[in-house]
Amino acid sequence: MKKKLSHTDESGNASMVDVSEKQSSARTAIASGKVIFPSDVFEILAAQDFLGHKGSIIQTAVIAGIQAVKKTSELIPLCHQINLSKIQIDITPIDNALQVICKVKCNEQTGVEMEALTGVSVSALTIYDMCKALSHDIKISEIQLEQKTGGKNDFNR
């Protein structure tokens, strides 16, 4: 079987995938990423229980990620608008970093991988924004899809 890009037409122009003939099914996606800090900055943040002058860094990033998941079709031009049934974002301190995990569920004709990846990305960017006053040497890394279920193919990293 030869694979091809699904978001381009025969002429190579951008094209939204037609999902009208697909059956709705339960679909999930889990994405992850890390925000890595210099060790001295991480120690300061951890000592303050990740609370800054702007409020809880972690809770603000969770809310931003949830909002981003809901706006994915507005941010990524060829994503479909879908009804979401669950968004869960967990942010956990690990080894001079905050690990971000976003799980998204729906019962639709297309999956939620882009929504999960968008949730992780915006959560990580929010953490950066809230912490950049301490250092600009903060890295956002390893944003990736971990798992998807439903549709034609399941995926597990």
SVG drawing of the C-alpha trace seen along z (x, -y; Angstrom):
<svg xmlns="http://www.w3.org/2000/svg" viewBox="-21 -39 42 41">
<polyline fill="none" stroke="black" stroke-width="0.4" points="0.0,0.0 1.4,-3.4 0.9,-6.1 0.1,-9.7 -0.5,-13.0 -4.2,-13.4 -4.4,-17.2 -3.4,-17.9 -5.4,-17.3 -4.2,-15.8 -2.7,-19.1 -0.8,-19.5 -3.1,-22.2 -4.3,-22.3 -7.5,-20.4 -9.5,-19.5 -10.2,-15.7 -13.8,-14.7 -15.0,-12.7 -18.6,-12.7 -18.7,-9.0 -16.8,-7.9 -18.6,-6.4 -18.4,-8.1 -16.5,-6.2 -14.9,-6.7 -11.5,-8.2 -8.7,-9.2 -5.3,-10.7 -2.6,-11.3 0.3,-13.7 3.2,-14.7 6.0,-17.2 8.5,-18.8 9.5,-22.2 13.1,-22.0 14.6,-24.5 18.1,-25.4 18.6,-23.6 18.8,-26.8 15.5,-28.1 13.7,-24.8 14.8,-24.8 13.4,-28.3 10.1,-27.3 9.8,-24.0 10.6,-25.9 7.7,-28.2 5.4,-25.2 5.3,-26.5 3.5,-29.7 4.5,-32.9 3.5,-36.6 0.9,-35.8 -0.6,-32.9 -0.2,-29.1 2.0,-28.3 0.7,-24.7 -3.0,-25.6 -2.7,-28.5 -1.0,-26.2 -3.7,-23.6 -6.4,-26.1 -4.5,-27.5 -4.1,-24.0 -7.8,-23.2 -8.7,-26.4 -6.2,-25.6 -7.6,-22.1 -11.1,-23.6 -9.7,-26.1 -7.5,-23.7 -9.6,-23.9 -9.2,-27.7 -5.4,-27.4 -4.6,-24.5 -6.3,-25.4 -7.3,-21.9 -8.5,-20.5 -12.1,-19.7 -14.3,-21.2 -15.3,-18.3 -17.3,-17.9 -15.0,-16.9 -16.1,-14.7 -13.1,-15.0 -9.9,-17.0 -7.4,-16.2 -4.0,-17.9 -1.6,-16.8 1.6,-18.7 4.2,-17.0 7.6,-18.1 10.4,-15.7 14.2,-16.1 14.4,-19.9 11.4,-19.9 7.7,-20.0 6.2,-17.1 2.9,-17.9 0.5,-15.2 -2.8,-15.9 -5.5,-13.3 -8.5,-14.2 -11.6,-12.1 -14.4,-12.4 -17.0,-10.3 -16.6,-11.6 -15.7,-10.9 -12.1,-12.0 -9.5,-11.8 -8.1,-14.2 -4.4,-13.9 -4.0,-17.5 -6.1,-18.6 -3.9,-16.7 -0.7,-18.0 -2.1,-21.6 -3.0,-21.2 0.6,-20.2 2.1,-22.9 0.1,-25.8 0.4,-24.5 4.2,-24.4 4.2,-27.9 2.2,-29.2 4.7,-27.7 7.5,-29.5 5.6,-32.8 5.1,-32.6 8.7,-31.7 10.7,-33.7 11.4,-36.5 13.7,-34.0 15.5,-32.8 15.2,-32.7 17.2,-29.4 14.0,-27.4 13.5,-24.6 10.3,-23.2 11.0,-19.8 9.8,-16.3 6.3,-17.3 4.9,-14.1 1.9,-11.8 2.0,-9.0 -1.1,-7.1 -4.2,-7.3 -7.2,-5.0 -10.2,-4.8 -10.5,-5.2 -8.6,-3.0 -5.3,-2.7 -4.4,-2.7 -0.9,-4.0 1.2,-3.5 4.7,-5.0"/>
</svg>
